[in-house]
Amino acid sequence: MYIHMVKSAITVLQKYHEKAILGDGFGLSVFLESLCDSQCTSYVLGDLQTLARVLKEKEACHLIDYFQLYDYKAAQVLDELVK
């Protein structure tokens, strides 16, 4: 079940990323904050291996830069895992 939640979250994050490129970054920051909040049910940084696998699968490794804003160490680990 967890992998489906991560896939869904990354799909939504990709859509927010596309909107942010066009100048609407508010939704991205709010959604990303919930993904990186360990007290939230949508927390995705708890299983970095699964997150890395989904990022590679969805060709979304560029999103690691966003995770870096909230958890630099997790982003470093993700960078290594997606290589």
VENFENQUI-V433879 format. One record per helix or strand of 3 or more residues. SS is the DSSP state (H for helix, E for strand). FROM is the first residue (numbers start at 1). LEN is the number of residues. Records with the same first field share a line. If there is no record, write none. Layout:
SS=FROM-LEN  FROM-LEN
This chain:
H=2-20  26-10  48-10  61-8  72-10
